[in-house]
Amino acid sequence: MPANRKARRAAQFSQKPLVQCQWMPWPKPPSWRRAVFLRTFRWGIKIRYFAEKSITGAPHGPRWGAAGAGFGVGMTCIVALIQSGHSLERLSVVLLALLASCSFSSTCFSANWIRLSLSVGIILRSLVILAVIWGGAVWLGIKVWPPIHRHHLSAKERELFLRPLLGAQVPPMRIQVACPAVDERTCAYAAQFQALFSEANWDVDGTVQRVTLMRPTAGVTLVEKGGTKESQTDKWKWNIGGWTNLSASYENVYQAFSNLGIEGGGSAGSDVPDNQIIVYFGPERDDESQPTELSITIANLRRQRSEGLVPYPGQKPTPEMIEKSRRQTK
């Protein structure tokens, strides 16, 4: 036997056969299906762990402050847009949707009412929260939406205005556009409607008439022949006025402006020529979509037509219609 350890180990290894090490084959990467499953499973464990820690009151995780902060930022943006006017209409819609989405997401991660359920109930409860938040956003948008102001009409608005004016006129009417004598901006706004009436093959006066009314009115007023000279003198009384005929052409002109969100008023003038409608553009109202006496009258007239009490334009009243109208007036 060798004397030292080094010699003994050399003799020991010299007696063993040389064995070549067999390397294990390199493992193949998992398929994309298995990778997606593992990643989803991993996130499911993280979400469940986060929810359990949030329920037990762990110091991490969003709180109600996140919901309040998101709601406050959204409200600030909306108030700024309300002050800016009608020009940022699309951006207002986007920010309203962003407000509702931020409030929904922060509420879902902050409310224990949702986090307590990790099954199908979370979907139902989230839908309830989503409906409440989006309903509130829609209600807020309707309430605070800025009114439509006078502007140059777009292609879609021109199409809406022309739609009731196309076709036969019963009876044929001549259109005269008028505006205040000292309001150049209103007259420039009124001038664009001359081309629209002419495009619909109406007989249009080529000039914008500058007038000074004895009793000025705001908004758009449709004036037709009616009344007497005695009812339009300087000795005017509040309960004295003039009657006018609501013809089909007159109603079509009203509907054209109504399609633009402009509720026009009605008036009568004894010096207005026959078969002529004067479209007077007065100073802009605060909200021109608010109903006027003319809009209420036309709404009642259309309701009576649908009930069979009043004939449609060009239709003769039938005996049944006359009898039904008599019963209604009794």
Backbone torsions as a table, in degrees:
resi	resn	phi	psi	omega
1	MET	NA	135.3	178.3
2	PRO	-58.2	156.5	-173.4
3	ALA	-80.7	-39.5	-176.2
4	ASN	-108.0	172.7	-175.0
5	ARG	-71.0	-35.9	-177.7
6	LYS	-65.8	-40.2	179.3
7	ALA	-70.1	-38.5	178.7
8	ARG	-62.8	-42.7	-179.3
9	ARG	-67.5	-35.2	177.5
10	ALA	-65.5	-39.9	177.6
11	ALA	-68.3	-35.3	-179.7
12	GLN	-66.0	-47.2	-177.8
13	PHE	-72.9	-23.5	179.4
14	SER	-71.9	-22.3	179.7
15	GLN	-84.8	-21.5	-178.4
16	LYS	-84.4	139.6	177.5
17	PRO	-69.0	147.7	178.1
18	LEU	-75.7	119.7	-178.6
19	VAL	-109.9	124.9	179.1
20	GLN	-79.2	133.7	-178.4
21	CYS	-72.4	129.3	178.6
22	GLN	-93.8	111.3	-179.8
23	TRP	-74.1	139.2	175.7
24	MET	-71.5	144.8	179.1
25	PRO	-65.8	145.3	-179.5
26	TRP	-67.5	129.8	-176.6
27	PRO	-64.8	142.7	178.3
28	LYS	-77.0	145.1	177.8
29	PRO	-67.0	149.6	179.6
30	PRO	-66.8	155.7	178.3
31	SER	-69.6	165.6	-178.2
32	TRP	-66.4	-29.0	178.1
33	ARG	-66.6	-44.0	179.4
34	ARG	-67.8	-36.0	178.7
35	ALA	-64.7	-42.5	178.4
36	VAL	-64.9	-41.2	179.1
37	PHE	-62.1	-45.0	-179.1
38	LEU	-65.8	-40.4	178.8
39	ARG	-65.4	-41.8	177.4
40	THR	-64.6	-42.9	179.1
41	PHE	-62.2	-40.2	179.6
42	ARG	-63.6	-44.8	179.1
43	TRP	-68.1	-33.2	176.0
44	GLY	-62.1	-40.1	177.4
45	ILE	-65.7	-41.3	179.3
46	LYS	-63.5	-43.1	-179.6
47	ILE	-65.0	-42.7	179.1
48	ARG	-64.4	-40.8	178.7
49	TYR	-64.5	-41.2	179.0
50	PHE	-64.0	-41.5	179.9
51	ALA	-65.3	-41.6	179.8
52	GLU	-65.1	-40.6	177.7
53	LYS	-66.3	-35.9	179.4
54	SER	-68.9	-37.0	179.9
55	ILE	-67.8	-39.4	-178.7
56	THR	-76.1	-3.8	175.8
57	GLY	89.1	32.1	178.0
58	ALA	-66.4	154.0	-175.7
59	PRO	-70.9	-13.0	-178.9
60	HIS	-96.4	164.9	178.9
61	GLY	105.0	150.5	-177.8
62	PRO	-68.6	153.4	179.7
63	ARG	-120.2	-173.5	179.3
64	TRP	-64.6	-19.1	177.0
65	GLY	-62.0	-33.2	178.2
66	ALA	-64.8	-42.2	178.3
67	ALA	-64.2	-43.8	179.3
68	GLY	-64.4	-38.6	179.5
69	ALA	-65.3	-44.8	179.0
70	GLY	-62.9	-40.3	179.3
71	PHE	-67.2	-39.5	179.9
72	GLY	-66.0	-40.8	178.1
73	VAL	-63.3	-43.2	179.1
74	GLY	-63.6	-42.4	179.0
75	MET	-64.1	-38.2	178.4
76	THR	-62.3	-42.7	178.5
77	CYS	-64.1	-40.7	-178.6
78	ILE	-66.5	-42.9	179.0
79	VAL	-62.4	-39.5	178.1
80	ALA	-63.6	-37.6	179.3
81	LEU	-71.1	-34.7	178.4
82	ILE	-62.3	-39.6	179.9
83	GLN	-70.7	-24.1	-175.2
84	SER	-79.1	-22.1	176.5
85	GLY	105.6	-159.0	-170.3
86	HIS	-87.6	-10.5	-172.1
87	SER	-70.6	-21.1	-177.9
88	LEU	-106.1	47.8	-174.6
89	GLU	-65.1	-48.0	-177.1
90	ARG	-67.3	-39.0	178.7
91	LEU	-65.2	-32.4	177.0
92	SER	-63.8	-42.2	178.7
93	VAL	-64.0	-42.0	-179.9
94	VAL	-63.0	-42.9	-178.7
95	LEU	-71.1	-32.5	174.2
96	LEU	-63.5	-43.1	177.6
97	ALA	-65.5	-37.8	178.3
98	LEU	-65.7	-39.0	177.4
99	LEU	-60.9	-47.2	-179.3
100	ALA	-64.7	-39.9	-179.0
101	SER	-67.3	-44.0	179.2
102	CYS	-64.0	-41.9	178.8
103	SER	-64.3	-38.6	-179.6
104	PHE	-66.0	-46.7	-177.3
105	SER	-65.8	-43.2	-179.6
106	SER	-67.6	-34.4	179.1
107	THR	-69.8	-38.7	-179.6
108	CYS	-63.2	-34.4	-178.7
109	PHE	-92.0	-4.6	-177.7
110	SER	-109.2	-28.5	-173.5
111	ALA	-86.0	124.9	175.6
112	ASN	-63.3	-24.1	-178.8
113	TRP	-61.2	-31.0	177.9
114	ILE	-90.9	-41.5	-175.0
115	ARG	-68.4	-20.1	179.3
116	LEU	-68.5	-20.2	-178.2
117	SER	-111.8	123.5	-179.3
118	LEU	-116.8	18.5	-178.6
119	SER	-118.1	-144.2	-179.7
120	VAL	-65.0	-24.2	-179.6
121	GLY	-61.4	-29.3	-180.0
122	ILE	-65.8	-31.6	178.2
123	ILE	-69.6	-45.7	-179.4
124	LEU	-65.0	-43.4	-179.2
125	ARG	-69.2	-34.9	176.0
126	SER	-65.4	-37.8	177.7
127	LEU	-65.2	-36.7	177.4
128	VAL	-63.7	-46.8	178.2
129	ILE	-62.0	-41.8	179.6
130	LEU	-62.6	-42.0	179.3
131	ALA	-64.3	-40.9	-179.8
132	VAL	-65.6	-45.7	-176.9
133	ILE	-68.0	-45.4	-179.9
134	TRP	-68.8	-34.6	174.6
135	GLY	-62.9	-41.4	176.2
136	GLY	-64.4	-38.1	178.6
137	ALA	-65.6	-40.7	178.6
138	VAL	-65.6	-42.6	178.8
139	TRP	-63.0	-41.0	178.3
140	LEU	-63.8	-41.6	179.2
141	GLY	-64.4	-37.5	179.1
142	ILE	-68.9	-38.5	-175.9
143	LYS	-71.6	-41.8	-172.6
144	VAL	-102.6	7.0	-177.7
145	TRP	-64.7	131.8	-177.7
146	PRO	-67.4	144.2	-179.9
147	PRO	-67.9	161.1	180.0
148	ILE	-75.6	124.8	178.2
149	HIS	-102.4	163.9	-178.5
150	ARG	-69.1	133.8	-176.4
151	HIS	-157.7	174.6	175.5
152	HIS	-72.7	129.3	-173.0
153	LEU	-69.8	140.3	175.4
154	SER	-83.1	175.4	-179.6
155	ALA	-63.8	-38.6	178.4
156	LYS	-67.7	-39.8	178.8
157	GLU	-67.8	-36.3	176.4
158	ARG	-63.8	-38.9	178.2
159	GLU	-65.9	-40.8	178.0
160	LEU	-64.9	-36.4	-179.8
161	PHE	-70.2	-37.9	-176.8
162	LEU	-76.6	-21.1	-172.8
163	ARG	-58.3	-47.2	179.7
164	PRO	-75.2	-15.9	-174.6
165	LEU	-88.2	-15.4	-178.5
166	LEU	-76.0	150.5	179.9
167	GLY	104.0	-172.0	-177.5
168	ALA	-72.9	143.6	177.6
169	GLN	-100.5	126.6	-178.6
170	VAL	-127.8	105.5	-11.4
171	PRO	-81.0	168.4	176.9
172	PRO	-61.5	133.6	-175.2
173	MET	-122.5	149.8	172.9
174	ARG	-103.4	134.6	-176.5
175	ILE	-103.4	129.2	174.0
176	GLN	-122.4	119.0	179.4
177	VAL	-91.9	132.9	-177.7
178	ALA	-134.3	156.9	-179.6
179	CYS	-153.3	167.5	178.0
180	PRO	-62.4	151.6	-174.4
181	ALA	-70.8	-25.8	-173.3
182	VAL	-117.2	19.6	-178.3
183	ASP	-121.2	88.7	-175.8
184	GLU	-68.6	-34.9	-178.5
185	ARG	-65.4	-42.4	177.8
186	THR	-66.0	-37.6	179.1
187	CYS	-66.5	-37.6	177.5
188	ALA	-66.4	-35.2	176.2
189	TYR	-68.5	-36.9	-178.2
190	ALA	-72.9	-25.7	-175.2
191	ALA	-66.2	-27.9	-177.9
192	GLN	-69.4	-20.0	179.5
193	PHE	-79.2	-18.2	175.3
194	GLN	-61.6	-44.8	179.5
195	ALA	-64.2	-34.5	-179.5
196	LEU	-68.7	-43.9	177.2
197	PHE	-64.1	-39.1	178.8
198	SER	-67.8	-34.9	177.6
199	GLU	-65.4	-29.0	177.6
200	ALA	-87.5	12.6	176.9
201	ASN	66.0	35.8	172.3
202	TRP	-93.7	153.5	175.9
203	ASP	-79.7	110.1	-172.3
204	VAL	-117.6	134.2	172.1
205	ASP	-71.8	134.6	-172.7
206	GLY	-76.8	-6.4	-178.4
207	THR	-114.1	148.0	172.1
208	VAL	-90.3	111.3	-174.4
209	GLN	-74.5	128.4	175.4
210	ARG	-93.7	119.5	-175.6
211	VAL	-127.4	158.7	172.8
212	THR	-125.5	106.6	-174.5
213	LEU	-80.4	149.7	175.3
214	MET	-71.0	-34.6	174.8
215	ARG	-128.4	92.4	-175.8
216	PRO	-63.7	149.7	177.7
217	THR	-127.9	153.2	177.7
218	ALA	-98.4	156.5	179.2
219	GLY	81.6	-161.8	179.9
220	VAL	-97.5	127.8	-178.8
221	THR	-123.9	130.1	177.8
222	LEU	-99.5	115.5	-174.9
223	VAL	-109.3	130.3	178.6
224	GLU	-132.1	164.1	-178.6
225	LYS	-64.3	135.0	179.9
226	GLY	171.9	167.1	179.2
227	GLY	76.8	-173.7	179.7
228	THR	-129.4	166.5	178.8
229	LYS	-66.6	-30.7	-179.7
230	GLU	-65.7	-30.6	-178.5
231	SER	-82.1	-4.8	-176.6
232	GLN	-127.4	35.1	177.9
233	THR	-94.7	-179.1	179.3
234	ASP	-66.5	-28.4	178.5
235	LYS	-84.8	68.2	-175.0
236	TRP	-86.2	142.0	176.0
237	LYS	-120.8	150.5	-172.7
238	TRP	-68.2	-27.2	-175.4
239	ASN	-100.1	16.7	179.4
240	ILE	-119.2	127.3	-179.6
241	GLY	-147.8	-165.0	-178.7
242	GLY	-130.7	147.4	178.7
243	TRP	-91.8	149.1	176.2
244	THR	-139.1	160.4	-177.5
245	ASN	-92.0	123.4	176.6
246	LEU	-86.2	83.5	-178.9
247	SER	-78.0	171.8	179.7
248	ALA	-65.6	-38.9	178.7
249	SER	-65.9	-39.5	178.2
250	TYR	-62.8	-40.7	179.2
251	GLU	-69.3	-33.7	177.9
252	ASN	-67.4	-37.8	177.4
253	VAL	-65.1	-40.8	176.9
254	TYR	-62.4	-41.6	-178.3
255	GLN	-67.0	-32.8	179.0
256	ALA	-62.6	-44.2	177.3
257	PHE	-71.7	-33.0	178.9
258	SER	-65.5	-31.0	177.1
259	ASN	-64.5	-23.2	178.2
260	LEU	-91.7	4.1	-176.9
261	GLY	82.1	18.4	-179.8
262	ILE	-111.6	113.2	177.1
263	GLU	-92.4	107.6	-177.4
264	GLY	-81.4	155.7	175.0
265	GLY	-97.2	166.6	-179.1
266	GLY	-118.8	148.0	178.1
267	SER	-153.6	166.3	-178.8
268	ALA	-131.9	145.2	177.8
269	GLY	-137.8	131.7	-177.8
270	SER	-73.5	-23.2	-179.3
271	ASP	-93.3	5.5	177.3
272	VAL	-77.0	131.6	179.5
273	PRO	-62.3	159.1	177.0
274	ASP	-65.5	148.7	178.4
275	ASN	54.4	46.1	177.1
276	GLN	-142.5	139.3	176.4
277	ILE	-119.1	124.2	175.2
278	ILE	-96.0	118.8	177.6
279	VAL	-97.0	102.4	-176.5
280	TYR	-97.4	126.4	177.6
281	PHE	-103.5	105.1	176.6
282	GLY	-91.4	-171.0	175.9
283	PRO	-58.1	148.2	-176.1
284	GLU	-66.3	135.2	174.3
285	ARG	-78.4	162.2	178.6
286	ASP	-60.7	-41.2	177.5
287	ASP	-142.6	102.0	-175.2
288	GLU	-77.6	-2.3	175.9
289	SER	-87.5	-4.0	177.9
290	GLN	-70.2	139.3	-178.0
291	PRO	-62.7	146.1	175.5
292	THR	-112.4	178.8	177.8
293	GLU	-64.4	-34.8	178.2
294	LEU	-66.9	-41.4	179.4
295	SER	-65.4	-36.5	177.2
296	ILE	-67.6	-40.8	178.8
297	THR	-63.3	-44.6	-179.8
298	ILE	-68.1	-35.3	177.3
299	ALA	-64.0	-42.3	176.8
300	ASN	-65.3	-38.1	179.0
301	LEU	-64.1	-41.3	179.0
302	ARG	-69.7	-34.0	176.1
303	ARG	-65.5	-41.4	178.5
304	GLN	-66.2	-33.4	176.4
305	ARG	-66.2	-41.6	179.6
306	SER	-67.3	-28.2	178.1
307	GLU	-85.3	-2.6	178.8
308	GLY	80.6	21.3	179.7
309	LEU	-94.2	-27.4	-177.3
310	VAL	-128.9	136.5	179.8
311	PRO	-73.2	155.3	174.5
312	TYR	-75.2	162.8	179.0
313	PRO	-58.5	131.2	-178.1
314	GLY	84.7	-1.4	-179.2
315	GLN	-106.5	137.6	178.0
316	LYS	-86.5	142.0	179.8
317	PRO	-67.6	134.7	178.8
318	THR	-89.3	160.6	177.1
319	PRO	-58.2	-37.2	177.5
320	GLU	-63.8	-37.8	179.0
321	MET	-66.7	-40.5	179.5
322	ILE	-65.8	-41.6	179.6
323	GLU	-66.8	-40.5	178.6
324	LYS	-66.2	-36.1	178.6
325	SER	-68.6	-36.8	177.3
326	ARG	-65.7	-40.3	177.6
327	ARG	-65.0	-34.6	-179.2
328	GLN	-68.8	-35.1	-177.4
329	THR	-80.7	-17.3	179.8
330	LYS	-73.3	NA	NA
